[in-house]
Every structure is written in C-alpha cells, then in structure tokens.
C-alpha cells in the first residue's frame, strides 16, 4: 500500500546538521499525516515531528523544537527532516511514518500504519 524509505543519516559532530529524507511509494496520496520518530540505544521509540498533507500544520517534540524542521514535497513524494544544532542525545535510529486513516496529527506511534526501515544518526561530542 505505502512503502517508506529513509535516507540521509550518518555521523556528525555536535553542533552540526543533517537532512533526512523519506521517500514514499505506492498509494502516496493516502499519506494524510507523516511523521518522524527516533529510537536511541536502550530506549523506547519516541515522537520527533509530524506534518499534515499540505505541510501547513507541523508539530515538534519539545526536545527538538527550534532545531529541527519538518517539510514535505508531495510532487516528489518525499518528506524531509532538517536537523540543525545536533546534540549527542539526538543519536538514534530515525524512522519515518505515515498515517493513512486520520487527518489529525498525533504523537502516538500506534496511529501511524506505515513505517520505514530507519536510518542511523550518530552525533559525536
């Protein structure tokens, strides 16, 4: 139905930047809400950011607000996460996700029904 593939992860020093991409294929018009989650070593998966279909509504976890920017280009079926001022605590596997059944944004992982394979982001101090 919907396939999501993340890319753009890597190793960066604290204070640096990375731009993650999430390419969607399949029934891309059904990706009403898309979001980013991350899972740090030894920790549970946590919400990072979400964006509405039009890109007009965005939401960020307090931990990344002011540093990360979420966006999407529906013509390219791609969502992005621009990460600036990276901190070691941002180190995690980052996952993109899509909610095809709702139009209200949510921080709850269970509301997203499609997930990518994840891309590793490592921030060194």
Secondary structure, 3 states (H helix, E strand, C coil): CEEEEEECCEEEECCCCEEEEEEEEECHHHCCEEEEEEECCCCCCEEEEEEECCCCCEEECCCCCCCEEEEEECCCCEEEEEECCCCHHHCEEEEEEEECCCCCCCCCHHHCCEECCCEEEEEEC
